Amino acid sequence: MLEQLTAHLKHIGPRAPAYATAVSLLGLFAGLLGSLYADAIKSTFPFVLGARHVPRPAILFWGAAIAATALFFFGQRAAEAQRKESEMRLDKRSDDLSRLVRSLPPSDFLLTFRDIFWECGNALLETVNLPPKDLTPGIVRAAIRIVLFGVATLAQKFDGASPEVVYASNIMLFHPASELSGDEGEKIRSYLRFSPPETDLHALCGVLVLEPELSTTTAPGRPPRPDTSLTPLALAVPKELRDRSTGRWKALPGAPMAFCTGGLEAYRDTSTLGDWCRQKGDFPQSTAAAVDDYFRTEEARSVRSFISIPIKPLDGQAVGVLNIHRNQPGLLEEKEPVKQFVPLATPFVFVLIPPLKLQERLRDNNA
């Protein structure tokens, strides 16, 4: 009977209310037997196997006592395990809450977002509504810089950074390989970085070209002016994202990677990009060394961390990449940029598409 009861209790589980009730009843049963058959139980102690006949009440008493003790032990062990499990769940929830609090923007951020987006929208409306005779590439670029200033300010406010930390943003436009011929191709080749000199431009998907006129910073100075720390720069966009045999990346980290993948790319410390190229990229050693050398130069002192977001219409291929960077490591490091910042930056990305197309049309008309 005791064996059946013990097996049944194990099936129930030590955390069930019936388990504790049964353990109590077993202890009560053992106490009842001890009071009714005290002499019979005393006669069996100490135990000597095979020495004499053991009365049935004594067997039941000792069986109930041992079973109650064992089950009490297992119940306590289960309770301790449950306590530790609860503590672990609480610790995890505390960590999740702490991470969520760190990832949230400041309390007044939504108002800041509204004001910034309003200013950017008004600037673009005023520009596109100008009479055609007054519309020039320079005016369009100035309107684009207002949006870029808004995006950089948005990142600064989202990080809760002080005004001394300078944020900046720029646009790299995509040029397909089919357009890289003649003088234009040679001009872009002179800007090409982190690629071997013998690189065949026509063997690429194209290149991303940074135009300093399409950049600005949060440094003092109004209206938003071009970022004078930047120089023309071109980065190769490969036809294949990964090497088929090794699985290593063929796209450079940053703008080319974002353009190829269609998603945000974030890099908290640019001093590690050379190692990234060695460990994960399908690049020659000269490329990794060039990346290391570039981010040690005075020219790149303002780019210590950055994110890259593709500029892609809903119904077409990406036309370029929006880069946001700052002069300290850790841009949006605690803010989960993919989950938290991309939804906020997406409206600005779409706002940039019409003026970029307008700039291209004006440029073609003036060519």
C-alpha positions in Angstrom: 0.0 0.0 0.0 2.8 2.4 0.9 4.6 1.7 -2.3 1.5 2.4 -4.3 0.9 5.7 -2.4 4.6 6.7 -3.0 4.4 6.0 -6.7 1.2 7.9 -6.9 2.7 10.9 -5.2 5.7 10.9 -7.5 3.3 11.0 -10.4 1.4 14.0 -8.9 4.6 15.9 -8.4 6.1 17.6 -5.3 4.7 21.0 -6.2 1.0 19.9 -6.2 -1.1 20.7 -3.1 -2.1 17.0 -2.9 1.6 16.1 -2.4 2.0 18.2 0.7 -1.4 16.9 2.1 -0.3 13.3 1.5 3.1 13.8 3.2 1.2 15.2 6.2 -1.2 12.3 6.3 1.8 9.8 6.2 3.4 11.6 9.1 0.1 11.5 11.0 -0.4 7.8 10.2 3.1 7.0 11.5 2.4 8.9 14.7 -0.9 7.1 15.1 0.8 3.7 14.8 3.5 4.8 17.2 1.0 5.7 19.9 -1.1 2.5 19.4 1.7 0.0 19.0 4.6 1.5 21.0 5.7 -1.7 22.6 5.7 -3.7 19.3 7.7 -0.9 17.6 10.2 -0.7 20.4 10.8 -4.4 20.3 12.0 -4.1 16.7 14.7 -1.5 17.4 17.6 -1.7 16.8 17.1 -3.5 13.5 18.9 -6.8 12.9 18.1 -8.4 9.6 16.8 -11.9 9.9 17.1 -12.0 13.7 13.5 -12.2 14.6 9.9 -11.7 13.3 8.9 -8.1 12.8 5.3 -7.3 13.7 3.1 -5.8 10.9 2.4 -2.6 12.8 6.1 -2.0 13.2 6.6 -2.5 9.5 3.8 -0.1 8.7 5.2 2.5 11.2 8.7 2.5 9.9 7.6 2.4 6.3 5.3 5.4 6.8 8.0 7.3 8.8 10.7 6.7 6.2 8.3 7.4 3.3 7.1 10.7 4.9 10.7 11.7 5.5 11.8 10.9 2.0 8.8 12.6 0.4 9.3 15.7 2.7 12.9 15.8 1.5 11.9 15.7 -2.2 9.2 18.3 -1.6 11.7 20.7 0.0 14.2 20.1 -2.8 11.4 20.9 -5.3 10.5 24.0 -3.4 14.1 25.1 -3.4 14.3 24.5 -7.1 11.1 26.4 -7.7 12.5 29.3 -5.6 15.7 29.4 -7.6 13.7 29.2 -10.8 11.5 32.1 -9.7 14.6 34.1 -8.8 16.0 33.5 -12.2 12.8 34.5 -13.9 12.7 37.7 -11.8 16.3 38.4 -12.6 15.6 38.0 -16.3 12.5 40.2 -16.1 14.6 42.8 -14.3 17.3 42.6 -16.9 14.7 42.8 -19.7 13.1 45.8 -18.0 16.4 47.5 -17.5 17.4 46.9 -21.1 14.0 48.3 -22.3 14.4 51.4 -20.2 17.9 52.0 -21.6 16.6 51.4 -25.1 13.7 53.8 -24.8 14.2 57.5 -25.9 13.9 60.4 -23.5 10.5 61.3 -22.3 10.1 64.3 -24.6 11.4 62.5 -27.6 8.1 62.2 -29.5 7.6 66.0 -29.3 11.1 66.4 -30.6 10.4 63.9 -33.4 7.2 65.8 -34.4 9.0 69.2 -34.5 11.9 67.8 -36.5 9.7 66.0 -39.0 7.5 69.1 -39.4 10.5 71.3 -40.2 11.9 68.8 -42.7 8.5 68.4 -44.4 8.0 72.1 -44.7 11.5 72.7 -46.1 10.8 70.1 -48.8 7.4 71.4 -49.7 8.7 74.9 -50.1 11.4 73.5 -52.4 9.3 71.4 -54.7 6.7 74.2 -54.9 9.2 76.7 -56.3 8.6 77.9 -59.9 10.8 75.8 -62.3 12.9 78.8 -63.2 13.9 79.3 -59.5 14.6 75.6 -58.9 18.3 74.8 -59.0 20.4 71.8 -57.9 21.9 73.9 -55.1 18.5 74.7 -53.6 17.5 71.1 -53.7 20.7 70.0 -52.0 20.1 72.7 -49.3 16.7 71.1 -48.7 18.2 67.6 -48.5 20.7 68.9 -45.9 17.8 70.1 -43.8 16.5 66.6 -43.7 19.9 65.2 -43.0 20.3 67.7 -40.1 17.0 66.5 -38.8 18.0 62.9 -38.9 21.4 63.5 -37.2 19.6 65.6 -34.5 17.1 62.8 -34.1 19.8 60.3 -33.4 21.5 62.7 -31.0 18.3 63.2 -29.1 17.5 59.5 -29.2 20.9 58.7 -27.6 20.4 61.5 -25.0 23.8 62.7 -25.9 25.2 66.1 -24.9 25.6 68.9 -27.6 29.4 68.4 -27.4 29.0 65.0 -29.1 28.8 65.8 -32.8 26.4 63.7 -34.9 26.5 63.8 -38.7 24.7 62.3 -41.6 25.3 61.9 -45.3 24.0 60.2 -48.4 25.9 57.9 -50.8 24.2 57.5 -54.2 24.3 54.3 -56.2 25.9 54.3 -59.7 25.3 51.1 -61.7 28.3 49.6 -63.4 26.7 50.3 -66.8 27.2 54.1 -66.1 30.8 53.8 -65.1 32.4 54.5 -68.5 34.5 57.3 -69.9 35.4 60.4 -67.9 32.7 59.7 -65.3 34.0 56.2 -64.6 37.6 57.5 -64.3 36.5 60.2 -61.9 34.7 57.7 -59.7 37.6 55.4 -59.8 39.8 58.1 -58.3 37.5 58.1 -55.3 37.4 54.4 -54.9 38.6 53.2 -51.5 39.3 49.8 -49.9 39.4 48.0 -53.3 42.6 46.8 -55.2 43.8 49.2 -57.9 43.1 46.6 -60.6 39.4 46.4 -59.7 37.3 46.2 -62.8 34.3 48.6 -62.2 32.3 46.8 -64.8 32.6 43.5 -62.9 30.8 45.1 -60.0 27.1 45.7 -59.5 28.1 49.3 -59.2 29.5 51.8 -56.7 28.2 54.0 -53.9 29.5 57.5 -54.1 29.5 60.0 -51.3 28.9 63.6 -52.3 30.0 66.0 -49.7 27.2 68.4 -50.7 24.7 65.8 -49.4 26.0 65.8 -45.8 25.8 67.9 -42.7 26.5 67.8 -38.9 25.0 68.9 -35.6 27.9 71.2 -35.1 26.9 74.9 -34.6 26.1 76.7 -37.8 22.9 77.5 -39.6 21.5 76.8 -42.1 22.8 73.2 -42.2 26.1 73.3 -44.1 28.0 70.5 -45.8 30.2 68.4 -43.5 33.7 69.8 -44.3 35.4 66.8 -42.7 34.3 64.6 -45.6 35.9 64.1 -48.9 34.6 62.4 -52.1 34.4 58.7 -51.5 33.3 55.7 -53.5 32.8 52.1 -52.3 32.4 49.0 -54.4 29.0 47.1 -54.5 29.7 43.5 -55.5 27.3 41.4 -57.6 27.3 38.7 -55.0 26.8 39.3 -51.3 28.7 36.2 -50.1 31.4 33.9 -51.5 29.6 30.7 -52.6 32.3 28.4 -51.3 33.3 30.0 -48.0 30.2 32.0 -47.1 32.3 35.0 -46.3 31.0 38.5 -47.0 32.0 40.1 -50.3 30.3 43.4 -49.4 32.3 45.9 -47.3 30.8 46.7 -43.9 28.6 49.8 -43.7 26.9 51.3 -46.8 27.7 48.5 -49.3 26.4 45.9 -46.8 23.2 47.9 -46.1 22.6 48.4 -49.8 23.0 44.7 -50.6 21.0 43.3 -47.6 18.3 46.0 -47.6 18.6 46.4 -43.8 20.2 48.6 -41.2 23.9 48.0 -40.5 25.3 49.3 -37.2 28.9 49.5 -36.1 29.7 50.7 -32.6 33.4 51.2 -33.0 35.1 51.8 -36.4 38.5 50.8 -35.0 37.3 47.1 -35.3 36.2 47.2 -38.9 39.6 46.0 -40.2 39.4 42.9 -38.0 35.9 42.4 -39.2 37.2 42.3 -42.8 39.9 39.8 -41.8 37.6 37.5 -39.9 34.3 37.6 -41.8 35.1 39.2 -45.2 36.3 37.8 -48.4 38.9 40.5 -48.9 42.7 40.7 -49.5 44.9 41.7 -46.6 45.5 45.0 -48.3 41.8 45.9 -47.9 41.7 45.2 -44.2 44.9 47.2 -43.8 43.5 50.1 -45.8 40.4 50.1 -43.6 42.5 50.1 -40.4 44.7 52.9 -41.8 41.7 55.0 -42.9 40.0 55.0 -39.5 43.2 56.1 -37.9 43.5 59.2 -40.0 42.6 62.7 -39.1 40.1 62.6 -42.0 38.0 59.9 -40.3 38.3 61.3 -36.7 34.6 62.3 -36.8 33.5 58.7 -37.7 34.0 56.6 -34.6 30.7 54.8 -34.9 27.9 54.7 -37.5 24.8 53.1 -38.9 23.8 52.7 -42.6 20.2 52.6 -43.8 19.3 51.8 -47.4 17.3 54.5 -49.3 14.8 52.3 -51.1 11.4 53.2 -52.7 8.6 50.8 -51.9 8.4 49.8 -55.5 12.0 49.7 -56.7 15.7 49.2 -56.1 17.6 51.2 -53.5 19.0 54.4 -54.9 21.5 55.0 -52.2 22.4 54.7 -48.5 21.8 57.1 -45.6 24.8 57.1 -43.1 24.6 58.5 -39.6 27.7 58.7 -37.5 29.2 60.5 -34.5 32.6 61.4 -33.2 32.5 58.8 -30.3 32.0 55.1 -30.2 28.7 53.6 -29.2 26.2 55.3 -31.6 22.7 53.9 -30.5 24.6 51.1 -28.7 22.0 50.7 -26.0 19.0 51.6 -28.1 18.5 48.5 -30.2 18.7 50.5 -33.5 17.0 47.8 -35.6 14.0 47.6 -33.3 13.8 51.1 -32.0 15.4 53.6 -34.3 14.7 52.2 -37.8 10.9 52.8 -37.5 11.6 56.4 -36.5 14.1 57.0 -39.3 12.0 55.4 -42.0 9.8 58.4 -42.6 12.9 60.6 -43.1 14.2 58.0 -45.6 11.1 58.2 -47.7 11.0 62.0 -47.5 14.5 62.0 -49.0 13.5 60.0 -52.1 11.6 62.8 -54.0 14.3 65.5 -53.7 17.0 63.0 -54.7 15.0 62.2 -57.8 14.4 65.9 -58.4 18.2 66.6 -58.1 19.0 63.8 -60.6 16.4 65.3 -63.1 17.8 68.8 -62.7 21.4 67.4 -63.2 20.4 65.6 -66.3 18.6 68.7 -67.7 21.8 70.8 -67.1 24.1 68.2 -68.5 
